[in-house]
């Protein structure tokens, strides 16, 4: 399966369709926050996650470390709202255009898992499922996109060998 995802031309077409779908969804969510000035979106999510943490069947808080982290973030909700809004928008654009696809999907996964840890189920499991295939495929997921040109340029110019001693 991994070999198919990383090397097959048909897989790159399927992955491009999935990538663009996710990109549109991320872009719309980010654009709504960026253009609408939804600075309170993160405040509401964080405050609710602190007030009503995810609990297990015994009633114990399942992720106390995450709730502790959120308690430290709450006073800085404006900065976090800025990061989340622009992060969603940039993840979406990266996925739509297939530019730095692996990085975009990694940060998308980070946001999806953060939302899940905060107790917001929504579309996060579906996105994680689809993003999993993209991150496993690596370069092949963005081959039909800007990564076809961007990744070779980065490999050649940024990570060129310095073993000329």
C-alpha positions, 0 to 999 in steps of 0.5 A: 500500500505504501509503495502504491501511494508513493510511486503510482501515477494513478495514486497521485491522481486520486491523492490530488483529488483528495488533496484539493477537496481538503484544501478547499475545506481548509481554505473556506474555514480559514477564509471565514475566520480571516475575513470575518474577524472571528477572533473569539472563535478560539476563545470560545473553543478553548474556554469550553474545552477547559470548562468541559474537558473530555472525560472517560467512562469513569468521569476522569479527565482523559487529557489533563496535560492538554487542558493545562496547556489550554489554560495557559493559552486562554489569556492569549486567545487573540494571538491564537485566533490569528494563528489558527485562522491564517494557519487554516487558510495557508494549509488549505492553499498549500493543499489546493495548489500542491505546494509544500503538501507534506508540510501543509498536511502535517500542520492540518493534522496538528490542528485536527488533533488539537480540535479532537483533544479539545473535544470538538469532533466535527469533521476532524476524524474524516480529515485525519483519515484522508490526511493520513494517506497524503502524508504517507504518500509524501511527494507523490501527493503533490506531484500534480501540483507545484511540488513538481517544481518546488521540491526539486528546487528546494533539494537542489538549492537549499539542501545541496551537499556541503561535502566539498571539503 
